[in-house]
Amino acid sequence: MEGDQPATHKLAIFGISGRTGRELAKVASLKGWEVRGFVRPTSRVEGGIGNCQIVRGNFEELDRVIETIADSAAVCCMIGPAPNRSCPMEWLARTFARWQYEAARDREGQERIVELSSLEWTIVKPPRVTDSPPQDRVQASSLLRIGLLSKISRADLAAFIFDEAQTGRFVRQRIFVKG
Ligand SMILES: NC(=O)c1ccc[n+]([C@@H]2O[C@H](COP(=O)([O-])OP(=O)(O)OC[C@H]3O[C@@H](n4cnc5c(N)ncnc54)[C@H](OP(=O)(O)O)[C@@H]3O)[C@@H](O)[C@H]2O)c1
């Protein structure tokens, strides 16, 4: 957190190989932070990701996970399943799958583990994410209304997450964002 940061500003990113993960790495690097990212053995990061240090491993390999977060001022997890259907198809599929019961339960379980931890956590909940240019008008609140058409660009989402990692404005809150 700001004012309380180690001299070298280090950020650890899980899911750095993803589109929003890469955006976050870019934002943090531009601000002069050192970024270390964890990727799985199958992740496609040939050629690297900017100047970021990449640690390859599985989540079961605790030493790799610890190596990733060592000395970090903040840790961001950008991991999530990649939707591969169009939005209407996704909606239809989800309806038939009863809103992906297992996946939804898994996500709730993940969030509960984070919330019950003693960490200074923030859970950021975006609606549909896009590759549009940043709009710089992100709305963020635990009570923010999210509709079918709500969206946020990955660039804005990454900037919001990086800002939150620095300032801790929403520590111990689940925050909905759109912009
Ligand atoms: N796309 C949307 O519209 C949307 C909407 C709301 C929330 N979100 C959430 O926002 C976050 C970023 O989204 P995005 O669109 O940037 O995602 P993305 O480009 O698909 O990237 C997903 C990242 O998660 C990793 N990942 C996926 N499954 C994994 C697994 N089983 N084990 C370990 N790593 C795994 C991927 O690693 P590999 O490179 O190894 O595959 C990749 O780094 C995700 O948490 C997503 O669920 C997305």
The ligand as a MOL file (V3000), in Angstrom:
LIG
                    3D

  0  0  0     0  0            999 V3000
M  V30 BEGIN CTAB
M  V30 COUNTS 48 52 0 0 0
M  V30 BEGIN ATOM
M  V30 1 N -13.8420 -11.8610 -20.6050 0
M  V30 2 C -14.8750 -11.3290 -19.9410 0
M  V30 3 O -15.8290 -10.7750 -20.5350 0
M  V30 4 C -14.8930 -11.3460 -18.4320 0
M  V30 5 C -15.9950 -10.8310 -17.7530 0
M  V30 6 C -15.9900 -10.7930 -16.3500 0
M  V30 7 C -14.8900 -11.2860 -15.6700 0
M  V30 8 N -13.8410 -11.8000 -16.3600 0 CHG=1
M  V30 9 C -12.6940 -12.2820 -15.5910 0
M  V30 10 O -11.6280 -11.3550 -15.7900 0
M  V30 11 C -10.3910 -12.0550 -15.7280 0
M  V30 12 C -9.5600 -11.7590 -16.9610 0
M  V30 13 O -10.3170 -12.0140 -18.1480 0
M  V30 14 P -9.6080 -12.0650 -19.5820 0
M  V30 15 O -10.6930 -11.9200 -20.5800 0
M  V30 16 O -8.4330 -11.1560 -19.6060 0 CHG=-1
M  V30 17 O -9.0930 -13.5600 -19.5810 0
M  V30 18 P -8.1370 -14.3380 -20.5870 0
M  V30 19 O -7.4880 -13.4510 -21.5870 0
M  V30 20 O -8.8730 -15.5220 -21.1070 0
M  V30 21 O -6.9890 -14.8520 -19.5730 0
M  V30 22 C -7.2810 -15.8400 -18.6280 0
M  V30 23 C -6.0490 -16.0990 -17.7860 0
M  V30 24 O -6.3840 -17.1010 -16.8300 0
M  V30 25 C -5.4960 -18.2080 -16.9860 0
M  V30 26 N -6.2240 -19.4420 -16.7240 0
M  V30 27 C -7.4250 -19.8190 -17.2420 0
M  V30 28 N -7.7860 -21.0110 -16.7340 0
M  V30 29 C -6.7950 -21.3880 -15.8730 0
M  V30 30 C -6.5960 -22.5210 -15.0510 0
M  V30 31 N -7.4860 -23.5320 -14.9870 0
M  V30 32 N -5.4790 -22.5780 -14.2870 0
M  V30 33 C -4.5700 -21.5790 -14.3260 0
M  V30 34 N -4.6960 -20.4670 -15.0970 0
M  V30 35 C -5.7990 -20.3850 -15.8580 0
M  V30 36 C -5.0020 -18.1470 -18.4130 0
M  V30 37 O -3.7650 -18.8220 -18.5070 0
M  V30 38 P -3.2400 -19.5200 -19.8880 0
M  V30 39 O -2.5920 -18.4260 -20.6890 0
M  V30 40 O -2.2870 -20.5360 -19.4010 0
M  V30 41 O -4.4250 -20.1140 -20.5780 0
M  V30 42 C -4.8720 -16.6240 -18.5970 0
M  V30 43 O -3.6740 -16.1580 -18.0120 0
M  V30 44 C -10.7460 -13.5280 -15.5640 0
M  V30 45 O -10.7330 -13.8270 -14.1800 0
M  V30 46 C -12.1640 -13.6170 -16.0840 0
M  V30 47 O -12.8540 -14.7160 -15.5020 0
M  V30 48 C -13.8070 -11.8250 -17.7260 0
M  V30 END ATOM
M  V30 BEGIN BOND
M  V30 1 1 1 2
M  V30 2 2 2 3
M  V30 3 1 2 4
M  V30 4 1 4 5
M  V30 5 2 4 48
M  V30 6 2 5 6
M  V30 7 1 6 7
M  V30 8 2 7 8
M  V30 9 1 8 9
M  V30 10 1 8 48
M  V30 11 1 9 10
M  V30 12 1 9 46
M  V30 13 1 10 11
M  V30 14 1 11 12
M  V30 15 1 11 44
M  V30 16 1 12 13
M  V30 17 1 13 14
M  V30 18 2 14 15
M  V30 19 1 14 16
M  V30 20 1 14 17
M  V30 21 1 17 18
M  V30 22 2 18 19
M  V30 23 1 18 20
M  V30 24 1 18 21
M  V30 25 1 21 22
M  V30 26 1 22 23
M  V30 27 1 23 24
M  V30 28 1 23 42
M  V30 29 1 24 25
M  V30 30 1 25 26
M  V30 31 1 25 36
M  V30 32 1 26 27
M  V30 33 1 26 35
M  V30 34 2 27 28
M  V30 35 1 28 29
M  V30 36 1 29 30
M  V30 37 2 29 35
M  V30 38 1 30 31
M  V30 39 2 30 32
M  V30 40 1 32 33
M  V30 41 2 33 34
M  V30 42 1 34 35
M  V30 43 1 36 37
M  V30 44 1 36 42
M  V30 45 1 37 38
M  V30 46 2 38 39
M  V30 47 1 38 40
M  V30 48 1 38 41
M  V30 49 1 42 43
M  V30 50 1 44 45
M  V30 51 1 44 46
M  V30 52 1 46 47
M  V30 END BOND
M  V30 END CTAB
M  END
